[in-house]
Amino acid sequence: MHRNQAVPLSQTRRFTVWSTFLLFGLIPFLAQQGLAQQVQRNPILIQSNHVRTTVPLRDMKEVPVLNTLKEMPELDEPVFAHVSKQKDAVAQDITTAPPVKTQNLLSFSGITGVQGGGYSPPDTNSAVGGTQVVETVNLAYAIYNKTNGSVIKAPTSIRTLYVPLGGLCGSTGNLSDPVATWDKAAQRWVISIIAYANNFSSNALCVAVSTSPDATGTYNLYSFNYNNVLPDYPKLGVWPDAYYVTTNSYPNGGNFSGAESCALNRAKMLAGQAAGNAVCFQRSSSDYTLLPADLDGTTPPPSGAPNFEVDLNANSSNQMNLYKFHVDFVNVGNSTFTGPTLLSIASYTDVCINTGRACIPQPSPGEKVDGRGGKLMHRLAYRNFGDHEAMVTTHSVVPTSGSATAASRWYEIRNPSSSPTIFQQGTVVHPTISVWNGSMAIDKAGDIALGASASSSAQKPTIAYVGRVPSDALGKMESPFVVIVGTGVQVGGFNRWGDYSSMQVDPADDCTMWYTTMYYTSNGSNWNTRMNSFKFNNCQ
């Protein structure tokens, strides 16, 4: 749901109270240096409705999907004009690197555009559980056997899951932006999507939490009422004390008014109880597309650690914001949203900044497609190694050498609980092929993978991944493994692409990576998706 616009003046939809740390009485100096942190209090409360299903998903009457191509509504995106006048200091020509040290495993086709209801972009996402893989797109889901890729549940309208809720989620609303997640500690599936009225006068977040590790079984269903504010582009992170959901707020579907972050009561939702109120903090229009930390691995974050959330700084092309969200569901007034801690990063220029949303070329007759600039991409993958914490994420930038239009900048943030820092960063550059719409994860051995789309005027959209092992030089990736070379280009797809992809870690061995994204097998608008698993050689 996106269209570019100039950044509006700060707008908020509800009154919030701010307070600031008094540190040595040097607030003016610290503010000038970008070091002062604000503590946002008095959270917004969003009411929820709850239905516990008694019929397994596999037995539900399926809602039919449409088989005609439609574009998801476009909303005005803020443009922060991240422009660097410097050469990219962390650029790496990926074609000169040694081969990535992985063994590719399973690769199979996922949902297609017709099966998904014909919506563009597909918002491709998947989650990996004990024995199954769940894929979601606009507007369908499917369930696969993760051992051999066989279909357990054929692509079905995602509305089917939420019918028992009624209202916007189950009956009357439009749906968009699904995210599937596996709660590793609880071994449950969490599937979210937004619902909205035609005129955006009423809006909701719909969340389904499975009652078992079987994605075809029963679910606890919840809807959170955002009233007249569209909670666009939701991303959900699993954390021990809550499910954290970040969205971009559009009152009445109009101008962007700021990012919002909400904590949902995970314990009650897992127990099938009424979830009560979501505890939320609305940010100003200078915060856009926050990402919540999403826990990987078997080691939880330090006891009592807040959820960490990041976005690109609106006012600088060489800073990233880090926030800490502490929620208290018992004494809601004790909940706080603290930050930003400003993390220094290599300067960059947003892709497509001077050409509108669509600038990534394809071979003729393909149209130019969305570069996904100006935002960090799903996920902010978190892992606690014991001696340090690590988070990884990526976004699309303009390469400062070669003829490609886009490159993928990536980051590893360490120790967000204590002394957060950018431990390493790099920009994956191909001299002639654009690399964009990426997603990242890190396995238990510290290996890092970045999956992405790749395209040029001579190269049809292709799926590939790069990676690195801990012994590699900091900021360097090994050369790509090509998952599949597309045999078609997008034509008549409204110039959309993405809006996101998904890199996940298999909980069974905490080594195997699963990357899911879109591509084309023939010219047109009927997109395809692909799920691909692989493993670094040294992860056992």
N, C-alpha and C positions, 0 to 999 in steps of 0.2 A: 504494500500500500504506500506508494511513494511518488512524489514529484518534487523537484528542487524548488526552494524559495529562499529569499534573503532571511536572515535571522530576525525574528520579531523582537520587540522590546520584551523584557521579562514579564511573563504572565503566569499567574498562579490561579488555580481554580478553587482553592480553599485556603483559609487563613492558617498559617503556621507560625510558631514562635521559635526564634533562633537565639542561641546564646553562644558565646565565644570563650575559649580557654584564655585565661589571663596568665600569660607566661612571662614572668620577670617584668611585667609592666611594659613590654616592648611591642605592643600590638602594631603601631604604625610601621615600625621597622620590619617586623615579621611579615606583615601584609605586603609591603613593598617587595620583600624577597620571595614572596609566594610560599611562606612557611607557616603562616597562621592557619589554624584549623578551626572550623565551625562545628558546633555540636547542635544538631537539629533535634528538637524535642517535640512534645505534644503531637504524636502521630495522628494521622487520619485513620479512621476505622471504616472498613468496608464490610457490609453485611453479606452473609452467605446463606444459601439454601442447600439442603442436603437430601439425597435419596439413596438408600442402599438397595441395590438391585438384588433380586433373588433368582433371576433367570441368567444362566451363563451366556456370555457373549456369543458363543457358538450356536446357541439356540434362539437368539433374537431374530425377529423378522427384519430382514435387511431393507434399508431405505435405498431406493435406486439412485444411481449417479447420473448426471447429465452427460451427454456425449457430444456436446457442441463446445467449441473453444470460447472461453470468456476470460477477460482480464480482471484480476483482482483490483478493487478500487485504488486509485492513486491519491495519496495525501501529500501535502506540502512538506518536504524535508527541509530542515535548516541547512544552510551552507555556511560553514565556518571559515572557508577560504584558507585552508592549510596550504601555504605556499612556501617552499624553501628556495632560497637563492644559491644554495650550496650543492655541490655534488654529493650524492648519497654516500655517506662515510662508511656504511656497513653493507654496501652492495656486493654481491657475489655472483659471478658468471657461473651458473650451475652446470654449464656444459663442460667445464674444465675439471670438475670434481670427480673423485673416484666413484664407482657404482655404489648405490645404497646397499648396506649390508643386511638385507632381509631375504626371507623366503616367502614368495607369494603363495597364498593358500587357496581359498575358495573365492570364486568370482561368478556372480550370476545376475540375471536381469531382474529388476524390480518393477514397480508400478509404472505404467505408461500414462500419457496424457488423457487418452480416452477412458482408461480405467479409473483415473483419478477425478474424473468429472470435467476434464477439459479446461482447467483453470491455469492461467499463466500469471506469475511464475509458479513452479510447483512447490517451493519451500521444502525441498527434500530433506528428510531427517530419518534417522533410525536409532534404535536402542538395542543393546545386546544383553540377554539374560542368561539363565543357567543352561537352557536348551533351545531357546527360541530367539529370533530376531523380529522386532516389530518395526515396520517402516510406515511413516506417515508422509502424506503430501497434501496439497490442496486439491481435492477434499476427500481423501480416502486413506484407508489403512490396509495393511496386509501383514500376515504372520508367516514366518518361514522357519524351517528346521535349520539350525545353525551348523549342523554337521555336514549336510549335503545340499542345502539350499532349496529343498523341496517345499512346496506350498502347503502350509497347514490351514491357513484361512486366506482364500482368494481376495483380491482387492475389493473392498466394500466401502460404501459411503461412511465417512467418519461420524455422520449424524446418527447412525445406528446405535453407536455406543451411548449417546446422550439422550435418546428418546425418553427414557423414564423420568428425566428431569423436567420435561415439558418446557414451556416458556421459550426464551431466546435460544437456549442451548439445545433443547430437544425438539422444538417445533417451529417457532415463528422467525427466528433470527437467521441472518447470513453468517456463515462461518469462514474463518481464515486463520492462517499462521499456526499450524499445529506443531507441537514439539512432543516427542516421545522420549522418555527417560527411564532408566532402570535404577531403582533405589537399591544399591548394593548391600547395605547393611540389613535392610528389611526383606530383600529379595521380592520386591513388588514392582509392578509397572506403574508409571505415572504418565498420563497422557493429557495434555492441555491444548486448548484452542480458544480463540475469542469468538464471541457472537455479538451481532449488532443489528439494530433496526435499519431499515432502508435510509432513514434520514438521520441516523446516529443519535436519536433522542434517547435511546436506551441501549446499554452496552453491558456485556458481562464477560468474565473469564470462566470457562468451563474446565473442570479438572476431574479426571477419572483415576482412581487409585485401585489397583487390583487387590483382591483378597487373598491371592496365592501367587506362586511363581508362574502359573499357567495363564498366558495372555488371552486364552479363549474362555476363561472362567468368569466369575462374577467380579463386579467392581463397586466401590463406593463412589458415588457421584456427587459433585459439588458445583454450585454456580456462585460466583462472587459478583455482586451488583455494583458496577462502576457508574451507574446513573447515566448522565448525559455525556460522559467522557469516554471516548474510544481508547481503550488500552492497546495501542498498536504494537506490533512486532514483539510479542512476549517471549522471554527466554526464562527457563526454569532451571534453578540449581538446587541439587539435593545437599542438605547440610544436617548435622545431627539434631539441631533444635528446631528446624523449620524447613519448609520448601520456600525458597526465595524466588520471586517472580519480578522481573524488571520489564517495564513497558514504556512506550512513548505516548504522552497524553495529547489528545486532540479533542478539546471540548466541542461537542456537536459536530465532530468531524471537520472542524475548521482549522485554524492556525495551530501549529505546534506550540505547546505551552511548557514543555519540560519533560524530562524523564521521571518516572515514578518507580519506586521499589516497594514491594509488599512481602511480608512474611506470613505464610500460611501455617496453621497449626498441624505439623506433620504427625505428632503423636495421636491426636484425635482422628485425623484422616485415616491413618493406618488401622485404628481400632474401629472404624466405621461409625464414629460418633459425630454429632454436629460439630462443625469446625469453628463455630463462633465467628468473630470478626477477624478479617485480615488486618494486620497492623502495617500501615503504609506511610511512606514519606514522599511527598511531592517535591521535586527539584525545580529549579528555575530553567528557563530556556537555554541556558548555557551548558546544561547536561543533556546529552543525547545518546541513546542506545547504550545504557549501562549494561554490563554483563555480570551476572552473579557467579561466584565461585561454585563449581560443580565437583563434588568429591569423587575421586577415583581411588582405588586401592582399599586395603583392609585396615590401614591405620587412620583413625580419625584425626581431625585437627586438634591442637592443644585444648585441654579442657576449658570450656567457657569461651573459646575463640569466637569472635563475631564472624558473620559472613563477609567476605571481601568482595568488593565490586569495583569495576574499572570502566573508564571511558576515555576517549581522546579529549585532551584539553581544548576548549573552544577558542582560546585566545593565543595559542602557541602551536607551532608545528614541531616543537621539540620537547613536549611534555605530555605526560599521561596522568590522569587522576586516579588515585586509589582511595576508596571509602571503606568504612567499617560499619556494618549494620548489626547492632545488638538488639535483640527482641526479648521482651518479657511479657509472656501471655497472661501471667497472673497479675502483675502490677504493670499495666500497659504504659503508664506514665513514665516508667523507668526505661522504656525503649529509646534508643538513640541512633542517629545516623551521623557519623563523624567523618570529617574530611573537608577538602581533599589533602592527602599527602601527594605532593607533586614529584613524579618520577621523571628524571631527565632521560630523553630518548634521542636518537639521531634524527635530525630534521627530515621532513618529507613533504611531498606535494600530493594532495588527494587526486586520485585518478578521475578522469572525466570532468574535472572542475571547470574547464573552459568550453566544454562541448555538450553540456547537458548530461542527462543520466546515461545515455547510450553512446559508448565510444569504442567498445571492443570489436574489432573487425572479425569477419568470417570470410571464407571464400565465396565468390559469387555463386548463386544469387542470395546468399545469406545477408540478413540485416545486421546492423550494428546493435550490440546488446549492452545491458547494464553492467557497469564496472564495479558496482558495490563499493564506491568510495565514501570516505568520511566517517566510517564506523568500524569498531572492532567486530570481528565475526565470531559467531557461535562456534566453539564454546570457550569459556574461561576454565580450563581443566586444571584442577587442584590436586596435589598429592603431597602427603606428609611422609618424608623419608626417615624421620626420627632425628637425624642430625641437622636437617634443614627442610623447609617447606618450599614447594615450587608450584608456579602457575604458568601456563603457556596460552598464548592467543596470537591472532594474526589480523592484518587488514591489507587492503589493496592500495598501492601507491604508484606514482609515475616513476619509471626507471630513468636515471639520468645518463644512460648510455645505451647504444643500440637503437633499433627501430621499433621495438615492441611498445605497446601502449600501456601495459600494466605489469606490475611485479608484486610479489607478496612479501610484505614486511612481517617479521615475527619476533616475539619476545619471550624470554623466560624471566619471570619475576620471582625473586626468592625472599623468604622469611617475612611475609606480610604481617605476621603476628607481632614481630619484634622490631626489626630494622629493615623495612622493605627496600629493595633495590632492584634495578635491572641488572641481573646477573650476566645476561648475554642477549644479543639481538642481531638480526641479519635481514637482508633483503634478497629473496630468491629471484634472480634475473636471468631470463633467457634472452639472447641478443635479438631474436626476431619474433618470438612467440610470446603473447601476453599470458601471464600466470595470475589468476585471480579467483575470488569466491572461495577462499580457503577455510580449512578447519584443522585444529591441532589437538594432540594428546601426548601424554608422556607415560611410559610403562614403568613397571616396578624396578627395572634395571637402570632407569634414568635415560633410556633411549627416547628421542623425540621424533614424532612424525607430523608432516604437514601435507594434507591432500588438497588438490586444487583442480580447477578447470584450466585448460590451455587452448589458445586459439590465435590465429592470425589470418591475414588475407590469403595465405597459401595452405594453412593447416586447419582442417575441420575440428570443431570443438572436441577435445580429448580429455580423458581423465588420467591423472598421474599423481604420484606422491614422491616426496623427498623425505630424507630422514638423517639423523645423526646419532652417534653413540657418544658416551661420556668422554672417550679418549680423543675425539675429534677436537680440532682447534675451536675455541669459543667463537660463536657467531657463524660457524660454517655448517652447511648441509652437504650431504653426499648427493650425487647426481640422480635424476629421477628414474623411477620405475614407471613405465607406461602401462596403466591398467587396461585401457581400451582406446583405440583410435576411432573416433566417431566416423560414421559413413554418410552423415547427412548434416545439413545446416538448418538453423532456424529461419523460417520465412513466415511472416504474418503472426508472429508471437508477441506483438506489441512492444518489441524491443526490450522485453523483460528477461532476466536471468537470475537464477538462484531461488529465492532471496538469500538462502543460506544452504550450507551442506553440513555434514556431520562426521567427525572422527571420534570413535569410541574405543574403549579398551574392554576386552572380553573379561568378565569377572571370574571365569573358570580358572584361567591360568595367570591373569593379570599381565599378560605379555601380548597376546594376539590383538592387533588393531583391526578395526572395521571402518572403512570409509565409504560413504554413500553420497552420491550427487547425481546431477542430470547430464544428459548428452543427447545426441540424435543418431538414429540409424537410417533415416531417410529425410530428404528435404521436406520442410513443412513446419507445422506447429504442434504436431503430436510428439511431445518430448518423451524420452526414455529415462529411466534411472538405473543405476548399477550399484550393487553392493559388493565390496571386495575386502577380503581379509588377508592379512600378512603378519609376519612376525620377525623381529630382529633376531639375528643369529645368536647373539650372546644372551638373550633373555630366556631363562629356564625356569 
